[in-house]
Amino acid sequence: MKDLIVRLAEACGPSGNEDLVRALLKEAVADYADEVREDVVGNLIATKKGNGQDKKHLALVAHMDEQGLMIVHIEEGGRLRVGGIGPIEPAFFVGQRVMFPNGTVGVVGTEAKDASDVTTMNLFIDLGVETKVEAEARVKVGDSCVISQSSFELAENRLVGKALDNRAGCAAAVEVLKKLGTSEHDVSVIFSVQHGVGSRGVQTAGYSLKPDFALVIDSVNTDHAQMIELGKGTSVKIMDSNSIVPPRIKHFLIEQAEAAGVPYQLEVNPSSPSDIGALLRIEAGIPSGGLSIPVRYAVTGSEMIDLRDVNATIDLAVKALQSYSL
């Protein structure tokens, strides 16, 4: 699983251009699903058929995308002016190497004199070229990029890298599909796109599939959610900035965790959204809950997770899908 997390994290997959990540996930789930397809907006949906007489359709959701920058203008001297993709912190990008899906690499700079003055308006990408023509031979207006960083194990169980939010969640979803075995219910794993720009991918998938229940695997920034710690287990979602999980679903997940002896924490996180909010608002509402993998230093290019929390998330997701009775 760690190898899959690393391969996914190091792939370039900004919101709206998740092709490289999707290709890796398509290969990873091929042997464990009865059907794998891509929908019109780019979600990857892997479905395992159940064998129960009164089977339901359950969904497991993990977003593939990451925040990044998009070229809005190329100057005569070859500098690239950019806009943010998703709710980025512009100062985090200064001095970072960034990579485009075609392999082009640049360095982010700014004209701001102080870190507090950094905005996307004064960010630029330096490709090391001297003319607009040279720059346009490598990239075009509308191309997007992400921070380029390798992943490594900093200490036992502690993995550091970029985009671990939410590539660790994607890897966890693959493992859940592997471990489900013969299921009573149909289970579709939705690897969603464009989460960072308004949960647009999951809305399309939710309207299409109309599952009876959805479980969202994402991450939670330990800097924003009080009392959430690395190494203390998966985080059962109670509230985030665009949803309050229905109490019966919250209690169901807690009961399953306690019955299985899975370590868990409780997440009240009013600072960040998840795909749960979009699912709860589809038609009459899709009953939805969430599990989050704690992460430090989110969206900095050096995110840190604990692999024990990933395993706890997998174990609880498998238990919840196998024991679904809501």
Long-range contacts (C-beta under 8 A, 24 or more apart in sequence): 1-171, 1-172, 1-175, 1-307, 1-310, 1-311, 1-314, 2-153, 2-159, 2-307, 4-28, 4-171, 4-174, 5-151, 5-159, 5-164, 5-167, 5-168, 5-171, 5-310, 6-151, 6-159, 6-161, 8-163, 8-167, 8-170, 8-171, 9-151, 9-161, 9-162, 9-163, 9-164, 9-167, 9-168, 10-149, 10-150, 10-151, 10-161, 10-162, 10-163, 11-163, 11-167, 12-99, 12-100, 12-101, 12-145, 12-146, 12-148, 13-64, 13-65, 13-66, 13-146, 13-163, 14-65, 14-66, 14-67, 14-68, 14-69, 14-70, 14-85, 14-144, 14-145, 14-146, 15-65, 15-66, 15-67, 15-68, 15-85, 15-86, 15-144, 15-193, 15-194, 15-195, 15-196, 15-197, 16-65, 16-85, 16-144, 16-193, 16-194, 16-197, 17-101, 17-144, 18-42, 18-64, 18-65, 18-193, 19-101, 20-101, 21-64, 21-65, 21-167, 21-170, 21-191, 22-64, 22-191, 22-193, 25-64, 25-170, 25-174, 25-191, 28-174, 29-174, 29-177, 29-189, 32-174, 32-177, 32-178, 33-177, 33-189, 39-204, 39-205, 39-208, 40-204, 41-193, 41-194, 41-200, 41-201, 41-204, 42-193, 42-194, 42-201, 43-190, 43-191, 43-192, 43-193, 43-201, 43-202, 43-204, 43-205, 44-190, 44-191, 45-188, 45-189, 45-190, 45-191, 45-205, 45-209, 46-177, 46-188, 46-189, 46-191, 47-186, 47-187, 47-188, 47-189, 48-177, 48-180, 48-183, 48-186, 48-187, 48-188, 49-186, 50-183, 50-184, 50-185, 50-186, 50-187, 51-182, 51-183, 51-184, 52-183, 52-184, 52-185, 55-184, 55-185, 55-186, 56-185, 56-186, 56-211, 56-212, 56-213, 56-324, 57-185, 57-186, 57-187, 57-188, 57-209, 57-210, 57-211, 57-212, 58-185, 58-186, 58-187, 58-188, 58-211, 58-212, 58-213, 58-214, 58-215, 58-321, 58-324, 59-187, 59-188, 59-189, 59-190, 59-205, 59-206, 59-209, 59-211, 59-213, 59-214, 59-215, 59-286, 60-173, 60-176, 60-177, 60-187, 60-188, 60-189, 60-190, 60-214, 60-215, 60-217, 60-317, 60-321, 61-173, 61-189, 61-190, 61-192, 61-202, 61-205, 61-214, 61-215, 61-216, 61-217, 61-275, 61-279, 62-166, 62-169, 62-170, 62-172, 62-173, 62-189, 62-190, 62-191, 62-192, 62-216, 62-217, 62-218, 63-166, 63-169, 63-170, 63-191, 63-192, 63-193, 63-195, 63-196, 63-201, 63-202, 63-218, 63-275, 64-166, 64-167, 64-170, 64-191, 64-192, 64-193, 64-195, 65-192, 65-193, 65-194, 65-195, 65-196, 65-201, 66-146, 66-162, 66-163, 66-165, 66-166, 66-167, 66-196, 67-146, 67-196, 67-299, 68-98, 68-144, 68-145, 68-146, 68-147, 69-93, 69-98, 69-108, 69-120, 69-123, 69-125, 69-144, 69-145, 69-146, 70-142, 70-143, 70-144, 70-145, 71-125, 71-139, 71-140, 71-141, 71-142, 71-143, 71-144, 71-145, 72-141, 73-141, 74-132, 74-135, 74-136, 74-139, 74-141, 75-124, 75-132, 76-131, 76-132, 77-130, 77-131, 77-132, 78-126, 78-127, 78-129, 78-130, 78-131, 78-132, 78-134, 78-135, 79-124, 79-125, 79-126, 79-135, 80-106, 80-124, 80-125, 80-126, 80-127, 80-135, 80-139, 81-123, 81-124, 82-120, 82-123, 82-124, 82-125, 83-120, 84-120, 85-144, 85-196, 85-197, 86-196, 86-197, 87-196, 88-120, 88-299, 89-299, 89-300, 90-118, 90-119, 90-120, 90-123, 91-115, 91-116, 91-118, 92-299, 92-300, 92-301, 93-123, 93-147, 94-118, 94-123, 96-147, 96-148, 96-149, 96-301, 97-147, 97-148, 97-149, 98-125, 98-145, 98-146, 98-147, 98-148, 99-145, 99-146, 99-147, 99-148, 100-138, 100-139, 100-143, 100-144, 100-145, 101-143, 101-144, 101-145, 102-138, 102-139, 102-143, 104-138, 104-139, 104-145, 105-148, 106-145, 147-301, 149-301, 149-302, 154-304, 157-231, 157-306, 157-307, 157-308, 158-230, 158-304, 158-305, 158-306, 158-307, 159-304, 159-305, 159-306, 159-307, 160-302, 160-303, 160-304, 161-302, 161-303, 162-301, 162-302, 162-303, 163-303, 164-219, 164-293, 164-295, 164-303, 164-304, 164-305, 165-218, 165-219, 165-221, 165-293, 165-295, 165-298, 165-299, 165-303, 166-195, 166-217, 166-218, 166-219, 166-293, 168-219, 168-293, 168-295, 168-305, 168-310, 169-217, 169-218, 169-219, 169-293, 169-313, 171-310, 172-217, 172-293, 172-310, 172-313, 172-314, 172-317, 173-217, 173-317, 175-314, 176-217, 176-314, 176-317, 176-318, 176-321, 179-314, 179-318, 180-318, 180-321, 180-322, 183-321, 183-322, 184-322, 185-321, 185-324, 187-321, 192-275, 195-275, 199-242, 199-273, 199-274, 199-275, 199-277, 199-278, 202-275, 202-278, 202-279, 203-278, 203-282, 206-278, 206-279, 206-282, 206-286, 207-282, 207-283, 210-282, 210-283, 210-286, 211-286, 212-286, 212-287, 213-249, 213-286, 213-287, 213-288, 213-324, 213-326, 214-276, 214-279, 214-286, 214-287, 214-288, 214-289, 215-288, 215-289, 215-290, 215-291, 215-317, 215-320, 215-321, 216-274, 216-275, 216-276, 216-279, 216-288, 216-289, 216-290, 216-291, 217-290, 217-291, 217-292, 217-293, 217-313, 217-317, 218-274, 218-275, 218-290, 218-291, 218-292, 218-293, 219-292, 219-293, 219-294, 219-295, 219-298, 219-305, 220-267, 220-269, 220-272, 220-292, 220-293, 220-294, 220-295, 221-269, 221-271, 221-272, 221-295, 221-296, 221-298, 222-294, 222-295, 222-296, 223-296, 223-297, 223-298, 224-269, 224-271, 224-272, 224-298, 225-267, 225-268, 225-269, 225-271, 226-268, 227-265, 227-266, 228-265, 228-267, 228-269, 228-292, 228-294, 229-265, 229-294, 230-294, 230-295, 230-296, 230-304, 230-305, 230-306, 230-309, 231-306, 231-308, 231-309, 232-263, 232-265, 232-294, 232-309, 233-262, 233-263, 233-264, 233-265, 233-308, 233-309, 233-312, 234-262, 234-263, 234-264, 234-265, 234-291, 234-292, 234-293, 234-309, 234-312, 234-313, 234-316, 235-264, 235-265, 235-266, 235-267, 235-291, 235-292, 235-293, 235-294, 235-309, 236-264, 236-265, 236-266, 236-267, 236-289, 236-290, 236-291, 236-316, 237-267, 237-269, 237-274, 237-276, 237-289, 237-290, 237-291, 237-292, 238-266, 238-267, 238-268, 239-267, 239-268, 239-269, 239-270, 240-267, 240-269, 240-270, 240-271, 240-272, 240-273, 240-274, 240-276, 240-277, 240-290, 241-269, 241-270, 241-271, 241-272, 241-273, 242-273, 242-274, 242-276, 242-277, 242-278, 243-273, 243-274, 243-276, 243-277, 243-280, 243-288, 245-276, 245-288, 245-289, 245-290, 246-280, 246-287, 246-288, 246-289, 248-326, 249-287, 249-288, 249-289, 249-326, 250-289, 252-289, 252-320, 252-325, 252-326, 253-289, 253-291, 253-316, 253-320, 256-316, 256-319, 256-320, 256-323, 257-316, 257-319, 259-319, 260-315, 260-316, 260-319, 262-312, 262-315, 262-316, 262-319, 263-308, 263-312, 264-312, 264-316, 265-294, 267-292, 287-326, 289-320, 291-316, 291-317
